[in-house]
Amino acid sequence: MTAAAQGGPSHSLRWGTLVGFLDDAKDKLTDAVNSQGDKIGDALDKAADLASDKTGGKFDAKLELGAEKAKDALDSLDGKNDDIS
């Protein structure tokens, strides 16, 4: 069996690369939320409004809840809830 088949160095290298990529992506997203939080919040509200229009208001409560949860999740990336209103 090869080292890769046994979960050896090749697997560890790929996992480390993935973790590094995700850490970098989280840092960039956190920076974007910190600097553009209000615009991101507005965009989430507009997306919920558009979906509401397309569904005739049938799912308004769920759309509003989803938008609020998305805002809360993004806002808490830096451990503080201060960027998205």
Stockholm file with secondary structure:
# STOCKHOLM 1.0

chainA/1-85         MTAAAQGGPSHSLRWGTLVGFLDDAKDKLTDAVNSQGDKIGDALDKAADLASDKTGGKFDAKLELGAEKAKDALDSLDGKNDDIS
#=GR chainA/1-85 SS CCTTTTTCHHHHHHHHHHHHHHHHHHHHHHHHHHHHHHHHHHHHHHHHHHHHHHTTTTTHHHHHHHHHHHHHHHHGGGSCCCSCC
#=GC SS_cons        CCTTTTTCHHHHHHHHHHHHHHHHHHHHHHHHHHHHHHHHHHHHHHHHHHHHHHTTTTTHHHHHHHHHHHHHHHHGGGSCCCSCC
//
